[in-house]
Amino acid sequence: RDSQPAIINTPYYSETFLNSIVSVSSIWFLNQHKSNGKAQIEVVANAGGIDLLRADFPMSEKVASIMDEHDNITFIACTNAINRLRAQGVNPTMVKDVKTEIKKILHLINHNKCASQSRPKH
């Protein structure tokens, strides 16, 4: 049985946050791997957190490096946040392989629906 990914939301641009993802995920991966195979983490960026995933921002190389080194970590840029930037006249380019076709709220709702359906009934 495939487990649901852990979802980490980041509404803020934070270098400290990005640096801690690797440390936390390494520990989590080890624990999950022992119990059920391949663990997944999805980092969903919205609002100001979208800047972590922009190709023209300082942390872009770090994000690309994390994705290259950890195939279990996926970065998702909320389409609503991207559209808000576009409405302000900014056309953001995301780091390569960042998923951009997902609205954060719908992603979280779908994740919670799948997780609750896979839980054993008592």
C-alpha positions as CSV (number, residue, x, y, z in Angstrom):
1,R,0.0,0.0,0.0
2,D,1.3,3.4,-0.9
3,S,1.4,5.9,1.9
4,Q,0.1,9.5,1.5
5,P,2.9,12.1,1.3
6,A,3.6,14.4,4.2
7,I,2.7,17.9,3.2
8,I,4.7,20.9,4.5
9,N,3.2,24.3,3.8
10,T,5.3,27.4,3.6
11,P,3.6,30.8,3.2
12,Y,6.8,32.7,3.9
13,Y,10.2,33.1,2.2
14,S,12.6,31.7,4.7
15,E,16.1,30.4,4.1
16,T,16.1,28.8,7.6
17,F,12.9,26.9,6.7
18,L,14.4,25.6,3.4
19,N,17.6,24.5,5.2
20,S,15.6,22.6,7.8
21,I,13.6,20.7,5.2
22,V,16.5,18.5,4.4
23,S,17.3,17.7,8.0
24,V,13.7,17.0,9.0
25,S,13.0,15.0,5.9
26,S,16.1,12.8,6.3
27,I,15.0,11.7,9.7
28,W,11.4,11.2,8.6
29,F,12.5,9.2,5.5
30,L,14.5,6.9,7.6
31,N,11.6,6.2,10.0
32,Q,9.1,5.8,7.3
33,H,11.3,3.6,5.2
34,K,11.7,1.2,8.0
35,S,7.9,0.8,8.3
36,N,6.4,0.9,4.8
37,G,8.8,1.7,2.0
38,K,9.3,4.9,0.2
39,A,8.1,8.0,2.1
40,Q,7.2,11.2,0.2
41,I,7.3,14.9,1.2
42,E,5.5,17.7,-0.6
43,V,6.5,21.3,0.1
44,V,3.6,23.5,-0.9
45,A,4.5,27.2,-1.3
46,N,1.9,29.9,-1.3
47,A,1.8,33.6,-0.6
48,G,5.3,34.9,0.1
49,G,6.6,31.3,0.2
50,I,6.3,31.2,-3.6
51,D,9.5,33.3,-3.7
52,L,11.5,30.2,-2.4
53,L,10.6,28.5,-5.7
54,R,11.3,31.3,-8.1
55,A,14.2,30.8,-10.5
56,D,15.4,34.4,-10.1
57,F,15.6,34.4,-6.3
58,P,18.6,33.6,-4.2
59,M,17.4,30.2,-2.9
60,S,16.7,28.7,-6.4
61,E,20.0,26.8,-6.5
62,K,19.3,25.3,-3.1
63,V,15.8,24.2,-4.2
64,A,17.2,22.6,-7.4
65,S,19.9,20.9,-5.3
66,I,17.3,19.5,-2.9
67,M,15.2,18.1,-5.7
68,D,18.3,16.6,-7.4
69,E,19.5,14.9,-4.3
70,H,16.1,13.8,-2.8
71,D,13.7,12.3,-5.3
72,N,11.2,11.9,-2.4
73,I,10.8,15.7,-2.0
74,T,8.4,17.5,-4.4
75,F,8.0,21.3,-4.5
76,I,4.6,22.7,-5.5
77,A,4.0,26.4,-6.2
78,C,0.3,27.4,-5.7
79,T,-1.3,28.6,-8.9
80,N,-3.3,31.2,-7.0
81,A,-0.1,32.7,-5.7
82,I,1.4,32.7,-9.2
83,N,-1.7,34.3,-10.6
84,R,-1.6,37.0,-7.9
85,L,1.9,37.9,-8.9
86,R,0.9,38.0,-12.6
87,A,-2.0,40.3,-11.6
88,Q,0.6,42.6,-10.1
89,G,2.6,42.6,-13.4
90,V,5.2,40.0,-12.3
91,N,5.6,36.9,-14.5
92,P,7.4,34.5,-12.2
93,T,9.6,31.7,-13.6
94,M,9.8,28.8,-11.2
95,V,12.8,26.5,-10.6
96,K,12.9,23.6,-13.0
97,D,10.6,20.7,-12.0
98,V,8.6,22.7,-9.5
99,K,4.9,21.7,-10.0
100,T,2.8,24.8,-10.8
101,E,-0.6,23.5,-11.9
102,I,-2.0,22.9,-8.4
103,K,-4.0,25.3,-6.1
104,K,-2.8,24.8,-2.6
105,I,-6.3,24.6,-1.0
106,L,-7.5,22.0,-3.5
107,H,-4.3,20.0,-3.0
108,L,-4.7,19.9,0.7
109,I,-8.4,19.0,0.5
110,N,-7.6,16.1,-1.9
111,H,-4.8,14.9,0.3
112,N,-7.0,14.9,3.4
113,K,-9.8,13.1,1.5
114,C,-7.4,10.3,0.4
115,A,-5.8,10.1,3.8
116,S,-9.1,9.7,5.5
117,Q,-10.3,7.1,3.0
118,S,-7.2,5.0,3.6
119,R,-7.5,5.0,7.4
120,P,-8.9,1.8,8.9
121,K,-12.4,2.0,10.2
122,H,-12.9,1.1,13.9
